[in-house]
């Protein structure tokens, strides 16, 4: 990493963190439209200053640590998810020359960072020393560890077709056709596993306000709560970026500049995830786990074997 | 530059492991252990083995340690665990393990001192690892997979029997 990269790093961080902040407002507006109501529309044009108002409220709140909590763990827990999610953006190729690092294990680096994000939710739930938080943390741990397996396996088809773990190589190998057609099973599993990993609705059972008050972040407020939310929204953006990169040809596309294509595709997937939230009800927790091990795992294995067989057959011919 | 990074990462790994050993709170110890694993992964990366580095994070830090935390959460001992640990922390327990480790350390330093240092590390790609895993080391891979299968079957068996006993208890 040279010093010339510093402005680029700053630009990425600013875009992602700023994007995550704006998403909090955008999500509520979009949900409002789909549910036939307005959403936050009072402050500023289209209500966009609501973001600033929310930030002011969250950042100036009293930063309270419950006396019964494990202070050390309670304070470091929310940082893990933000750091790991932002780190993962280092390997995302935004354009043919717009990436920080082209690691030859870029895809695995993304998986590693998303597996570290689990700690935030687990430790937050455990350190709170609260029944609801503990149950939320337990659910998060089981859910995220299980779905991590399918998430990793579902991407191996893409790796087989492109012959590389490097995200830049994966995008470039999609010049003749995007991978969402040959890898539709992989895409299907990756999207579902991705939502379960980022524990958003409809798979937000670690939080589940209908049964666990607020789940793992019951005892959190102010800055630390903001960190959890920031991590979650960064995770949503990262997931959309990864779907774009792995299955929809990344920056590739006619007429428009590569960066614009990448942004457009990513934005489309973010909207898709918000629509999912509006459209699909929550499953029960046991249904979620059963879906993983009885449906997702067989699908990924079939996809893996079939892709491998076809790749071998094509190489022979 | 690389040398400095290497020594810093090594120092962090050693310090974190030392702290992990002496914590009485299991969760605090686990957090330091994760830090130590991350430092070791970084050392792998510096030595030209990015694939091993990433697997170290995915498997050790991201899966095995998570399961440890999961078990601690399931048991949810609270302060009782800390009390038990405190009793176990008396100095006499440390003498023999420390002695054994000291002997190992001396052996290790002697053998490292006799090695010639490699100034230009070769970067090992994922492909080369795959070729050697399914080439010369295929027997070890198969044995490991059999061991895992045995573990899976055993876990399944234990789970089944317990649930049947529960049913009988409910019926009876």
HADDOCK unambig.tbl for C-alpha pairs under 7 A between the chains (distance, minus, plus):
assign (segid A and resid 105 and name CA) (segid B and resid 50 and name CA) 6.83 0.50 0.50
assign (segid A and resid 105 and name CA) (segid B and resid 51 and name CA) 6.31 0.50 0.50
assign (segid A and resid 108 and name CA) (segid B and resid 54 and name CA) 6.39 0.50 0.50
assign (segid A and resid 109 and name CA) (segid B and resid 54 and name CA) 6.07 0.50 0.50
assign (segid A and resid 112 and name CA) (segid B and resid 54 and name CA) 6.41 0.50 0.50
assign (segid A and resid 112 and name CA) (segid B and resid 57 and name CA) 5.80 0.50 0.50
assign (segid A and resid 112 and name CA) (segid B and resid 58 and name CA) 4.67 0.50 0.50
assign (segid A and resid 112 and name CA) (segid B and resid 62 and name CA) 6.88 0.50 0.50
assign (segid A and resid 115 and name CA) (segid B and resid 58 and name CA) 6.39 0.50 0.50
assign (segid A and resid 115 and name CA) (segid B and resid 62 and name CA) 4.91 0.50 0.50
assign (segid A and resid 116 and name CA) (segid B and resid 62 and name CA) 5.33 0.50 0.50
assign (segid A and resid 126 and name CA) (segid B and resid 73 and name CA) 6.60 0.50 0.50
assign (segid A and resid 138 and name CA) (segid B and resid 70 and name CA) 6.65 0.50 0.50
assign (segid A and resid 138 and name CA) (segid B and resid 73 and name CA) 6.86 0.50 0.50
assign (segid A and resid 141 and name CA) (segid B and resid 70 and name CA) 6.64 0.50 0.50
assign (segid A and resid 145 and name CA) (segid B and resid 63 and name CA) 6.83 0.50 0.50
